[in-house]
């Protein structure tokens, strides 16, 4: 085993069924967002098998949370100026 292999972090991979269950998005919604560059792209595992890196999906969720908070703050600020 190479030194880098021993210290390299192992990526946790999520299959489509994991994504649909965890995110509450349908298969078609996930692929639509990928085509719009609004969701992390899958990686090929060979044949017809694809998966997503869990850290990429987690970052996508954090980004959505940040956008939601920013929108709420903007609405609050707009409402308080009235």
PDB file of N, CA, C and O in Angstrom, chain B, residues numbered from 101:
ATOM      1  N   UNK B 101       0.846  -1.177   0.000  1.00  0.00           N
ATOM      2  CA  UNK B 101       0.000   0.000   0.000  1.00  0.00           C
ATOM      3  C   UNK B 101       0.888   1.235   0.000  1.00  0.00           C
ATOM      4  O   UNK B 101       1.875   1.297   0.732  1.00  0.00           O
ATOM      5  N   UNK B 102       0.536   2.214  -0.819  1.00  0.00           N
ATOM      6  CA  UNK B 102       1.275   3.465  -0.878  1.00  0.00           C
ATOM      7  C   UNK B 102       0.925   4.336   0.313  1.00  0.00           C
ATOM      8  O   UNK B 102      -0.161   4.228   0.883  1.00  0.00           O
ATOM      9  N   UNK B 103       1.843   5.187   0.676  1.00  0.00           N
ATOM     10  CA  UNK B 103       1.627   6.066   1.818  1.00  0.00           C
ATOM     11  C   UNK B 103       0.382   6.936   1.619  1.00  0.00           C
ATOM     12  O   UNK B 103      -0.403   7.105   2.552  1.00  0.00           O
ATOM     13  N   UNK B 104       0.193   7.483   0.433  1.00  0.00           N
ATOM     14  CA  UNK B 104      -0.967   8.334   0.168  1.00  0.00           C
ATOM     15  C   UNK B 104      -2.270   7.564   0.263  1.00  0.00           C
ATOM     16  O   UNK B 104      -3.285   8.116   0.689  1.00  0.00           O
ATOM     17  N   UNK B 105      -2.259   6.298  -0.126  1.00  0.00           N
ATOM     18  CA  UNK B 105      -3.475   5.492  -0.047  1.00  0.00           C
ATOM     19  C   UNK B 105      -3.902   5.285   1.403  1.00  0.00           C
ATOM     20  O   UNK B 105      -5.095   5.267   1.706  1.00  0.00           O
ATOM     21  N   UNK B 106      -2.936   5.131   2.290  1.00  0.00           N
ATOM     22  CA  UNK B 106      -3.255   4.882   3.694  1.00  0.00           C
ATOM     23  C   UNK B 106      -3.826   6.122   4.369  1.00  0.00           C
ATOM     24  O   UNK B 106      -4.651   6.010   5.276  1.00  0.00           O
ATOM     25  N   UNK B 107      -3.393   7.304   3.935  1.00  0.00           N
ATOM     26  CA  UNK B 107      -3.832   8.531   4.585  1.00  0.00           C
ATOM     27  C   UNK B 107      -4.963   9.233   3.840  1.00  0.00           C
ATOM     28  O   UNK B 107      -5.570  10.158   4.379  1.00  0.00           O
ATOM     29  N   UNK B 108      -5.255   8.814   2.623  1.00  0.00           N
ATOM     30  CA  UNK B 108      -6.304   9.461   1.845  1.00  0.00           C
ATOM     31  C   UNK B 108      -7.671   9.130   2.435  1.00  0.00           C
ATOM     32  O   UNK B 108      -7.940   7.975   2.766  1.00  0.00           O
ATOM     33  N   UNK B 109      -8.548  10.152   2.572  1.00  0.00           N
ATOM     34  CA  UNK B 109      -9.885   9.881   3.095  1.00  0.00           C
ATOM     35  C   UNK B 109     -10.700   9.061   2.102  1.00  0.00           C
ATOM     36  O   UNK B 109     -10.577   9.227   0.889  1.00  0.00           O
ATOM     37  N   UNK B 110     -11.512   8.198   2.627  1.00  0.00           N
ATOM     38  CA  UNK B 110     -12.383   7.380   1.795  1.00  0.00           C
ATOM     39  C   UNK B 110     -13.682   8.134   1.580  1.00  0.00           C
ATOM     40  O   UNK B 110     -14.338   8.542   2.539  1.00  0.00           O
ATOM     41  N   UNK B 111     -14.053   8.318   0.317  1.00  0.00           N
ATOM     42  CA  UNK B 111     -15.292   9.016   0.000  1.00  0.00           C
ATOM     43  C   UNK B 111     -16.471   8.092   0.229  1.00  0.00           C
ATOM     44  O   UNK B 111     -16.475   6.945  -0.217  1.00  0.00           O
ATOM     45  N   UNK B 112     -17.455   8.596   0.917  1.00  0.00           N
ATOM     46  CA  UNK B 112     -18.693   7.848   1.104  1.00  0.00           C
ATOM     47  C   UNK B 112     -19.565   8.145  -0.109  1.00  0.00           C
ATOM     48  O   UNK B 112     -19.803   9.306  -0.444  1.00  0.00           O
ATOM     49  N   UNK B 113     -20.031   7.106  -0.754  1.00  0.00           N
ATOM     50  CA  UNK B 113     -20.824   7.275  -1.967  1.00  0.00           C
ATOM     51  C   UNK B 113     -22.289   6.993  -1.692  1.00  0.00           C
ATOM     52  O   UNK B 113     -22.638   6.081  -0.942  1.00  0.00           O
ATOM     53  N   UNK B 114     -23.138   7.798  -2.316  1.00  0.00           N
ATOM     54  CA  UNK B 114     -24.583   7.650  -2.184  1.00  0.00           C
ATOM     55  C   UNK B 114     -25.171   7.231  -3.518  1.00  0.00           C
ATOM     56  O   UNK B 114     -24.871   7.827  -4.552  1.00  0.00           O
ATOM     57  N   UNK B 115     -25.988   6.231  -3.493  1.00  0.00           N
ATOM     58  CA  UNK B 115     -26.691   5.800  -4.705  1.00  0.00           C
ATOM     59  C   UNK B 115     -27.979   6.607  -4.845  1.00  0.00           C
ATOM     60  O   UNK B 115     -28.390   7.294  -3.910  1.00  0.00           O
ATOM     61  N   UNK B 116     -28.608   6.524  -6.001  1.00  0.00           N
ATOM     62  CA  UNK B 116     -29.811   7.301  -6.286  1.00  0.00           C
ATOM     63  C   UNK B 116     -30.909   7.036  -5.269  1.00  0.00           C
ATOM     64  O   UNK B 116     -31.576   7.972  -4.828  1.00  0.00           O
ATOM     65  N   UNK B 117     -31.106   5.789  -4.892  1.00  0.00           N
ATOM     66  CA  UNK B 117     -32.165   5.488  -3.915  1.00  0.00           C
ATOM     67  C   UNK B 117     -31.883   6.159  -2.574  1.00  0.00           C
ATOM     68  O   UNK B 117     -32.815   6.544  -1.867  1.00  0.00           O
ATOM     69  N   UNK B 118     -30.600   6.302  -2.216  1.00  0.00           N
ATOM     70  CA  UNK B 118     -30.239   7.007  -0.993  1.00  0.00           C
ATOM     71  C   UNK B 118     -30.609   8.483  -1.095  1.00  0.00           C
ATOM     72  O   UNK B 118     -31.151   9.063  -0.155  1.00  0.00           O
ATOM     73  N   UNK B 119     -30.310   9.082  -2.243  1.00  0.00           N
ATOM     74  CA  UNK B 119     -30.621  10.495  -2.444  1.00  0.00           C
ATOM     75  C   UNK B 119     -32.115  10.762  -2.395  1.00  0.00           C
ATOM     76  O   UNK B 119     -32.564  11.697  -1.733  1.00  0.00           O
ATOM     77  N   UNK B 120     -32.881   9.940  -3.093  1.00  0.00           N
ATOM     78  CA  UNK B 120     -34.327  10.164  -3.110  1.00  0.00           C
ATOM     79  C   UNK B 120     -34.918  10.022  -1.717  1.00  0.00           C
ATOM     80  O   UNK B 120     -35.825  10.766  -1.345  1.00  0.00           O
ATOM     81  N   UNK B 121     -34.418   9.087  -0.959  1.00  0.00           N
ATOM     82  CA  UNK B 121     -34.923   8.862   0.408  1.00  0.00           C
ATOM     83  C   UNK B 121     -34.497   9.999   1.337  1.00  0.00           C
ATOM     84  O   UNK B 121     -35.319  10.522   2.089  1.00  0.00           O
ATOM     85  N   UNK B 122     -33.234  10.383   1.292  1.00  0.00           N
ATOM     86  CA  UNK B 122     -32.703  11.376   2.222  1.00  0.00           C
ATOM     87  C   UNK B 122     -33.136  12.803   1.884  1.00  0.00           C
ATOM     88  O   UNK B 122     -33.405  13.595   2.787  1.00  0.00           O
ATOM     89  N   UNK B 123     -33.206  13.137   0.603  1.00  0.00           N
ATOM     90  CA  UNK B 123     -33.516  14.504   0.198  1.00  0.00           C
ATOM     91  C   UNK B 123     -34.996  14.735  -0.074  1.00  0.00           C
ATOM     92  O   UNK B 123     -35.458  15.876  -0.069  1.00  0.00           O
ATOM     93  N   UNK B 124     -35.734  13.669  -0.309  1.00  0.00           N
ATOM     94  CA  UNK B 124     -37.141  13.825  -0.640  1.00  0.00           C
ATOM     95  C   UNK B 124     -37.368  14.312  -2.060  1.00  0.00           C
ATOM     96  O   UNK B 124     -38.453  14.791  -2.391  1.00  0.00           O
ATOM     97  N   UNK B 125     -36.361  14.194  -2.887  1.00  0.00           N
ATOM     98  CA  UNK B 125     -36.472  14.567  -4.298  1.00  0.00           C
ATOM     99  C   UNK B 125     -36.679  13.319  -5.141  1.00  0.00           C
ATOM    100  O   UNK B 125     -36.169  12.247  -4.818  1.00  0.00           O
ATOM    101  N   UNK B 126     -37.423  13.467  -6.211  1.00  0.00           N
ATOM    102  CA  UNK B 126     -37.613  12.338  -7.118  1.00  0.00           C
ATOM    103  C   UNK B 126     -36.385  12.175  -8.009  1.00  0.00           C
ATOM    104  O   UNK B 126     -35.541  13.065  -8.110  1.00  0.00           O
ATOM    105  N   UNK B 127     -36.314  11.019  -8.644  1.00  0.00           N
ATOM    106  CA  UNK B 127     -35.223  10.735  -9.584  1.00  0.00           C
ATOM    107  C   UNK B 127     -35.179  11.791 -10.674  1.00  0.00           C
ATOM    108  O   UNK B 127     -34.114  12.318 -10.997  1.00  0.00           O
ATOM    109  N   UNK B 128     -36.352  12.100 -11.245  1.00  0.00           N
ATOM    110  CA  UNK B 128     -36.381  13.079 -12.336  1.00  0.00           C
ATOM    111  C   UNK B 128     -35.995  14.471 -11.858  1.00  0.00           C
ATOM    112  O   UNK B 128     -35.372  15.221 -12.609  1.00  0.00           O
ATOM    113  N   UNK B 129     -36.346  14.836 -10.635  1.00  0.00           N
ATOM    114  CA  UNK B 129     -35.950  16.140 -10.098  1.00  0.00           C
ATOM    115  C   UNK B 129     -34.442  16.234  -9.930  1.00  0.00           C
ATOM    116  O   UNK B 129     -33.847  17.274 -10.215  1.00  0.00           O
ATOM    117  N   UNK B 130     -33.827  15.163  -9.473  1.00  0.00           N
ATOM    118  CA  UNK B 130     -32.379  15.145  -9.307  1.00  0.00           C
ATOM    119  C   UNK B 130     -31.694  15.311 -10.661  1.00  0.00           C
ATOM    120  O   UNK B 130     -30.793  16.137 -10.804  1.00  0.00           O
ATOM    121  N   UNK B 131     -32.117  14.529 -11.658  1.00  0.00           N
ATOM    122  CA  UNK B 131     -31.485  14.615 -12.969  1.00  0.00           C
ATOM    123  C   UNK B 131     -31.767  15.948 -13.661  1.00  0.00           C
ATOM    124  O   UNK B 131     -30.925  16.444 -14.410  1.00  0.00           O
ATOM    125  N   UNK B 132     -32.943  16.531 -13.419  1.00  0.00           N
ATOM    126  CA  UNK B 132     -33.238  17.854 -13.972  1.00  0.00           C
ATOM    127  C   UNK B 132     -32.278  18.883 -13.385  1.00  0.00           C
ATOM    128  O   UNK B 132     -31.722  19.705 -14.114  1.00  0.00           O
ATOM    129  N   UNK B 133     -32.085  18.839 -12.079  1.00  0.00           N
ATOM    130  CA  UNK B 133     -31.167  19.781 -11.428  1.00  0.00           C
ATOM    131  C   UNK B 133     -29.727  19.584 -11.920  1.00  0.00           C
ATOM    132  O   UNK B 133     -28.990  20.555 -12.087  1.00  0.00           O
ATOM    133  N   UNK B 134     -29.332  18.337 -12.149  1.00  0.00           N
ATOM    134  CA  UNK B 134     -27.985  18.086 -12.690  1.00  0.00           C
ATOM    135  C   UNK B 134     -27.860  18.734 -14.063  1.00  0.00           C
ATOM    136  O   UNK B 134     -26.848  19.370 -14.356  1.00  0.00           O
ATOM    137  N   UNK B 135     -28.875  18.581 -14.906  1.00  0.00           N
ATOM    138  CA  UNK B 135     -28.818  19.154 -16.261  1.00  0.00           C
ATOM    139  C   UNK B 135     -28.785  20.674 -16.226  1.00  0.00           C
ATOM    140  O   UNK B 135     -28.315  21.306 -17.172  1.00  0.00           O
ATOM    141  N   UNK B 136     -29.282  21.268 -15.139  1.00  0.00           N
ATOM    142  CA  UNK B 136     -29.276  22.722 -14.978  1.00  0.00           C
ATOM    143  C   UNK B 136     -28.058  23.201 -14.171  1.00  0.00           C
ATOM    144  O   UNK B 136     -27.963  24.375 -13.814  1.00  0.00           O
ATOM    145  N   UNK B 137     -27.134  22.278 -13.894  1.00  0.00           N
ATOM    146  CA  UNK B 137     -25.954  22.573 -13.070  1.00  0.00           C
ATOM    147  C   UNK B 137     -26.346  23.093 -11.693  1.00  0.00           C
ATOM    148  O   UNK B 137     -25.659  23.944 -11.127  1.00  0.00           O
ATOM    149  N   UNK B 138     -27.450  22.581 -11.158  1.00  0.00           N
ATOM    150  CA  UNK B 138     -27.950  23.007  -9.857  1.00  0.00           C
ATOM    151  C   UNK B 138     -27.875  21.879  -8.824  1.00  0.00           C
ATOM    152  O   UNK B 138     -28.466  21.974  -7.749  1.00  0.00           O
ATOM    153  N   UNK B 139     -27.154  20.825  -9.154  1.00  0.00           N
ATOM    154  CA  UNK B 139     -26.974  19.692  -8.242  1.00  0.00           C
ATOM    155  C   UNK B 139     -25.665  19.021  -8.631  1.00  0.00           C
ATOM    156  O   UNK B 139     -25.300  19.016  -9.807  1.00  0.00           O
ATOM    157  N   UNK B 140     -24.951  18.453  -7.659  1.00  0.00           N
ATOM    158  CA  UNK B 140     -23.679  17.807  -7.993  1.00  0.00           C
ATOM    159  C   UNK B 140     -23.852  16.682  -9.018  1.00  0.00           C
ATOM    160  O   UNK B 140     -24.825  15.929  -8.974  1.00  0.00           O
ATOM    161  N   UNK B 141     -22.916  16.587  -9.915  1.00  0.00           N
ATOM    162  CA  UNK B 141     -22.951  15.521 -10.920  1.00  0.00           C
ATOM    163  C   UNK B 141     -22.593  14.183 -10.279  1.00  0.00           C
ATOM    164  O   UNK B 141     -21.860  14.126  -9.291  1.00  0.00           O
ATOM    165  N   UNK B 142     -23.115  13.130 -10.849  1.00  0.00           N
ATOM    166  CA  UNK B 142     -22.800  11.788 -10.372  1.00  0.00           C
ATOM    167  C   UNK B 142     -21.450  11.355 -10.925  1.00  0.00           C
ATOM    168  O   UNK B 142     -20.931  11.947 -11.872  1.00  0.00           O
ATOM    169  N   UNK B 143     -20.898  10.325 -10.326  1.00  0.00           N
ATOM    170  CA  UNK B 143     -19.676   9.721 -10.849  1.00  0.00           C
ATOM    171  C   UNK B 143     -20.006   8.299 -11.285  1.00  0.00           C
ATOM    172  O   UNK B 143     -20.808   7.615 -10.650  1.00  0.00           O
ATOM    173  N   UNK B 144     -19.395   7.874 -12.346  1.00  0.00           N
ATOM    174  CA  UNK B 144     -19.650   6.539 -12.869  1.00  0.00           C
ATOM    175  C   UNK B 144     -18.857   5.510 -12.077  1.00  0.00           C
ATOM    176  O   UNK B 144     -17.666   5.687 -11.822  1.00  0.00           O
ATOM    177  N   UNK B 145     -19.525   4.448 -11.695  1.00  0.00           N
ATOM    178  CA  UNK B 145     -18.866   3.339 -11.010  1.00  0.00           C
ATOM    179  C   UNK B 145     -18.674   2.162 -11.948  1.00  0.00           C
ATOM    180  O   UNK B 145     -18.179   1.108 -11.550  1.00  0.00           O
ATOM    181  N   UNK B 146     -19.071   2.352 -13.193  1.00  0.00           N
ATOM    182  CA  UNK B 146     -18.940   1.302 -14.198  1.00  0.00           C
ATOM    183  C   UNK B 146     -20.293   0.782 -14.616  1.00  0.00           C
ATOM    184  O   UNK B 146     -21.221   0.713 -13.811  1.00  0.00           O
ATOM    185  N   UNK B 147     -20.400   0.423 -15.863  1.00  0.00           N
ATOM    186  CA  UNK B 147     -21.673  -0.062 -16.377  1.00  0.00           C
ATOM    187  C   UNK B 147     -22.738   1.009 -16.236  1.00  0.00           C
ATOM    188  O   UNK B 147     -22.523   2.163 -16.606  1.00  0.00           O
ATOM    189  N   UNK B 148     -23.889   0.623 -15.700  1.00  0.00           N
ATOM    190  CA  UNK B 148     -24.987   1.570 -15.479  1.00  0.00           C
ATOM    191  C   UNK B 148     -25.031   2.070 -14.043  1.00  0.00           C
ATOM    192  O   UNK B 148     -26.047   2.613 -13.611  1.00  0.00           O
ATOM    193  N   UNK B 149     -23.972   1.900 -13.318  1.00  0.00           N
ATOM    194  CA  UNK B 149     -23.938   2.226 -11.894  1.00  0.00           C
ATOM    195  C   UNK B 149     -23.305   3.602 -11.676  1.00  0.00           C
ATOM    196  O   UNK B 149     -22.168   3.843 -12.082  1.00  0.00           O
ATOM    197  N   UNK B 150     -24.054   4.501 -11.031  1.00  0.00           N
ATOM    198  CA  UNK B 150     -23.538   5.821 -10.687  1.00  0.00           C
ATOM    199  C   UNK B 150     -23.791   6.087  -9.206  1.00  0.00           C
ATOM    200  O   UNK B 150     -24.636   5.455  -8.573  1.00  0.00           O
ATOM    201  N   UNK B 151     -23.033   7.042  -8.679  1.00  0.00           N
ATOM    202  CA  UNK B 151     -23.197   7.427  -7.280  1.00  0.00           C
ATOM    203  C   UNK B 151     -22.753   8.876  -7.134  1.00  0.00           C
ATOM    204  O   UNK B 151     -22.164   9.458  -8.044  1.00  0.00           O
ATOM    205  N   UNK B 152     -23.047   9.442  -5.973  1.00  0.00           N
ATOM    206  CA  UNK B 152     -22.668  10.806  -5.661  1.00  0.00           C
ATOM    207  C   UNK B 152     -21.807  10.798  -4.409  1.00  0.00           C
ATOM    208  O   UNK B 152     -22.039  10.002  -3.499  1.00  0.00           O
ATOM    209  N   UNK B 153     -20.816  11.677  -4.358  1.00  0.00           N
ATOM    210  CA  UNK B 153     -19.997  11.811  -3.166  1.00  0.00           C
ATOM    211  C   UNK B 153     -20.841  12.473  -2.084  1.00  0.00           C
ATOM    212  O   UNK B 153     -21.465  13.510  -2.313  1.00  0.00           O
ATOM    213  N   UNK B 154     -20.852  11.867  -0.914  1.00  0.00           N
ATOM    214  CA  UNK B 154     -21.682  12.400   0.166  1.00  0.00           C
ATOM    215  C   UNK B 154     -21.276  13.816   0.547  1.00  0.00           C
ATOM    216  O   UNK B 154     -22.132  14.628   0.900  1.00  0.00           O
ATOM    217  N   UNK B 155     -19.979  14.128   0.482  1.00  0.00           N
ATOM    218  CA  UNK B 155     -19.549  15.474   0.846  1.00  0.00           C
ATOM    219  C   UNK B 155     -20.039  16.514  -0.166  1.00  0.00           C
ATOM    220  O   UNK B 155     -20.300  17.656   0.213  1.00  0.00           O
ATOM    221  N   UNK B 156     -20.168  16.142  -1.447  1.00  0.00           N
ATOM    222  CA  UNK B 156     -20.714  17.058  -2.451  1.00  0.00           C
ATOM    223  C   UNK B 156     -22.191  17.324  -2.195  1.00  0.00           C
ATOM    224  O   UNK B 156     -22.656  18.457  -2.310  1.00  0.00           O
ATOM    225  N   UNK B 157     -22.921  16.272  -1.847  1.00  0.00           N
ATOM    226  CA  UNK B 157     -24.353  16.418  -1.564  1.00  0.00           C
ATOM    227  C   UNK B 157     -24.551  17.221  -0.278  1.00  0.00           C
ATOM    228  O   UNK B 157     -25.440  18.070  -0.210  1.00  0.00           O
ATOM    229  N   UNK B 158     -23.733  16.962   0.736  1.00  0.00           N
ATOM    230  CA  UNK B 158     -23.833  17.706   1.996  1.00  0.00           C
ATOM    231  C   UNK B 158     -23.566  19.188   1.760  1.00  0.00           C
ATOM    232  O   UNK B 158     -24.238  20.037   2.345  1.00  0.00           O
ATOM    233  N   UNK B 159     -22.595  19.508   0.910  1.00  0.00           N
ATOM    234  CA  UNK B 159     -22.314  20.917   0.594  1.00  0.00           C
ATOM    235  C   UNK B 159     -23.489  21.533  -0.142  1.00  0.00           C
ATOM    236  O   UNK B 159     -23.825  22.692   0.103  1.00  0.00           O
ATOM    237  N   UNK B 160     -24.117  20.794  -1.029  1.00  0.00           N
ATOM    238  CA  UNK B 160     -25.288  21.283  -1.750  1.00  0.00           C
ATOM    239  C   UNK B 160     -26.403  21.618  -0.758  1.00  0.00           C
ATOM    240  O   UNK B 160     -27.061  22.650  -0.894  1.00  0.00           O
ATOM    241  N   UNK B 161     -26.619  20.763   0.228  1.00  0.00           N
ATOM    242  CA  UNK B 161     -27.648  21.003   1.247  1.00  0.00           C
ATOM    243  C   UNK B 161     -27.296  22.266   2.046  1.00  0.00           C
ATOM    244  O   UNK B 161     -28.160  23.111   2.281  1.00  0.00           O
ATOM    245  N   UNK B 162     -26.037  22.393   2.460  1.00  0.00           N
ATOM    246  CA  UNK B 162     -25.617  23.594   3.206  1.00  0.00           C
ATOM    247  C   UNK B 162     -25.831  24.859   2.378  1.00  0.00           C
ATOM    248  O   UNK B 162     -26.248  25.889   2.907  1.00  0.00           O
ATOM    249  N   UNK B 163     -25.548  24.779   1.091  1.00  0.00           N
ATOM    250  CA  UNK B 163     -25.771  25.927   0.204  1.00  0.00           C
ATOM    251  C   UNK B 163     -27.252  26.287   0.133  1.00  0.00           C
ATOM    252  O   UNK B 163     -27.605  27.466   0.153  1.00  0.00           O
ATOM    253  N   UNK B 164     -28.118  25.279   0.051  1.00  0.00           N
ATOM    254  CA  UNK B 164     -29.562  25.538   0.017  1.00  0.00           C
ATOM    255  C   UNK B 164     -30.015  26.177   1.328  1.00  0.00           C
ATOM    256  O   UNK B 164     -30.835  27.095   1.324  1.00  0.00           O
ATOM    257  N   UNK B 165     -29.480  25.689   2.446  1.00  0.00           N
ATOM    258  CA  UNK B 165     -29.831  26.268   3.746  1.00  0.00           C
ATOM    259  C   UNK B 165     -29.416  27.729   3.822  1.00  0.00           C
ATOM    260  O   UNK B 165     -30.181  28.569   4.296  1.00  0.00           O
ATOM    261  N   UNK B 166     -28.216  28.035   3.360  1.00  0.00           N
ATOM    262  CA  UNK B 166     -27.712  29.415   3.377  1.00  0.00           C
ATOM    263  C   UNK B 166     -28.581  30.313   2.501  1.00  0.00           C
ATOM    264  O   UNK B 166     -28.873  31.449   2.874  1.00  0.00           O
ATOM    265  N   UNK B 167     -28.993  29.811   1.345  1.00  0.00           N
ATOM    266  CA  UNK B 167     -29.862  30.596   0.465  1.00  0.00           C
ATOM    267  C   UNK B 167     -31.207  30.860   1.118  1.00  0.00           C
ATOM    268  O   UNK B 167     -31.749  31.960   1.006  1.00  0.00           O
ATOM    269  N   UNK B 168     -31.744  29.870   1.792  1.00  0.00           N
ATOM    270  CA  UNK B 168     -33.032  30.022   2.467  1.00  0.00           C
ATOM    271  C   UNK B 168     -32.939  31.072   3.569  1.00  0.00           C
ATOM    272  O   UNK B 168     -33.818  31.925   3.697  1.00  0.00           O
ATOM    273  N   UNK B 169     -31.884  31.007   4.356  1.00  0.00           N
ATOM    274  CA  UNK B 169     -31.687  31.985   5.433  1.00  0.00           C
ATOM    275  C   UNK B 169     -31.541  33.384   4.860  1.00  0.00           C
ATOM    276  O   UNK B 169     -32.130  34.333   5.378  1.00  0.00           O
ATOM    277  N   UNK B 170     -30.763  33.519   3.793  1.00  0.00           N
ATOM    278  CA  UNK B 170     -30.567  34.831   3.171  1.00  0.00           C
ATOM    279  C   UNK B 170     -31.884  35.394   2.652  1.00  0.00           C
ATOM    280  O   UNK B 170     -32.151  36.585   2.806  1.00  0.00           O
ATOM    281  N   UNK B 171     -32.706  34.552   2.041  1.00  0.00           N
ATOM    282  CA  UNK B 171     -34.008  35.009   1.536  1.00  0.00           C
ATOM    283  C   UNK B 171     -34.904  35.456   2.677  1.00  0.00           C
ATOM    284  O   UNK B 171     -35.575  36.483   2.577  1.00  0.00           O
ATOM    285  N   UNK B 172     -34.919  34.685   3.768  1.00  0.00           N
ATOM    286  CA  UNK B 172     -35.746  35.052   4.927  1.00  0.00           C
ATOM    287  C   UNK B 172     -35.298  36.379   5.514  1.00  0.00           C
ATOM    288  O   UNK B 172     -36.130  37.213   5.870  1.00  0.00           O
ATOM    289  N   UNK B 173     -33.990  36.582   5.617  1.00  0.00           N
ATOM    290  CA  UNK B 173     -33.462  37.838   6.150  1.00  0.00           C
ATOM    291  C   UNK B 173     -33.820  39.006   5.239  1.00  0.00           C
ATOM    292  O   UNK B 173     -34.132  40.093   5.725  1.00  0.00           O
ATOM    293  N   UNK B 174     -33.779  38.798   3.931  1.00  0.00           N
ATOM    294  CA  UNK B 174     -34.138  39.845   2.988  1.00  0.00           C
ATOM    295  C   UNK B 174     -35.618  40.208   3.109  1.00  0.00           C
ATOM    296  O   UNK B 174     -35.978  41.383   3.038  1.00  0.00           O
ATOM    297  N   UNK B 175     -36.459  39.222   3.289  1.00  0.00           N
ATOM    298  CA  UNK B 175     -37.893  39.465   3.460  1.00  0.00           C
ATOM    299  C   UNK B 175     -38.129  40.209   4.775  1.00  0.00           C
ATOM    300  O   UNK B 175     -38.933  41.141   4.817  1.00  0.00           O
ATOM    301  N   UNK B 176     -37.444  39.813   5.840  1.00  0.00           N
ATOM    302  CA  UNK B 176     -37.582  40.499   7.135  1.00  0.00           C
ATOM    303  C   UNK B 176     -37.165  41.960   7.006  1.00  0.00           C
ATOM    304  O   UNK B 176     -37.851  42.855   7.499  1.00  0.00           O
ATOM    305  N   UNK B 177     -36.044  42.192   6.344  1.00  0.00           N
ATOM    306  CA  UNK B 177     -35.544  43.559   6.181  1.00  0.00           C
ATOM    307  C   UNK B 177     -36.517  44.387   5.360  1.00  0.00           C
ATOM    308  O   UNK B 177     -36.782  45.543   5.689  1.00  0.00           O
ATOM    309  N   UNK B 178     -37.043  43.812   4.307  1.00  0.00           N
ATOM    310  CA  UNK B 178     -38.005  44.519   3.465  1.00  0.00           C
ATOM    311  C   UNK B 178     -39.273  44.827   4.250  1.00  0.00           C
ATOM    312  O   UNK B 178     -39.827  45.920   4.137  1.00  0.00           O
ATOM    313  N   UNK B 179     -39.723  43.880   5.033  1.00  0.00           N
ATOM    314  CA  UNK B 179     -40.956  44.055   5.815  1.00  0.00           C
ATOM    315  C   UNK B 179     -40.768  45.110   6.909  1.00  0.00           C
ATOM    316  O   UNK B 179     -41.684  45.884   7.184  1.00  0.00           O
ATOM    317  N   UNK B 180     -39.604  45.143   7.522  1.00  0.00           N
ATOM    318  CA  UNK B 180     -39.366  46.091   8.609  1.00  0.00           C
ATOM    319  C   UNK B 180     -39.202  47.526   8.096  1.00  0.00           C
ATOM    320  O   UNK B 180     -39.347  48.475   8.866  1.00  0.00           O
ATOM    321  N   UNK B 181     -38.903  47.693   6.803  1.00  0.00           N
ATOM    322  CA  UNK B 181     -38.761  49.027   6.229  1.00  0.00           C
ATOM    323  C   UNK B 181     -40.090  49.628   5.864  1.00  0.00           C
ATOM    324  O   UNK B 181     -40.149  50.805   5.509  1.00  0.00           O
ATOM    325  N   UNK B 182     -41.140  48.879   5.937  1.00  0.00           N
ATOM    326  CA  UNK B 182     -42.475  49.395   5.557  1.00  0.00           C
ATOM    327  C   UNK B 182     -43.075  50.222   6.646  1.00  0.00           C
ATOM    328  O   UNK B 182     -44.186  50.729   6.496  1.00  0.00           O
TER     329      UNK B 182
END
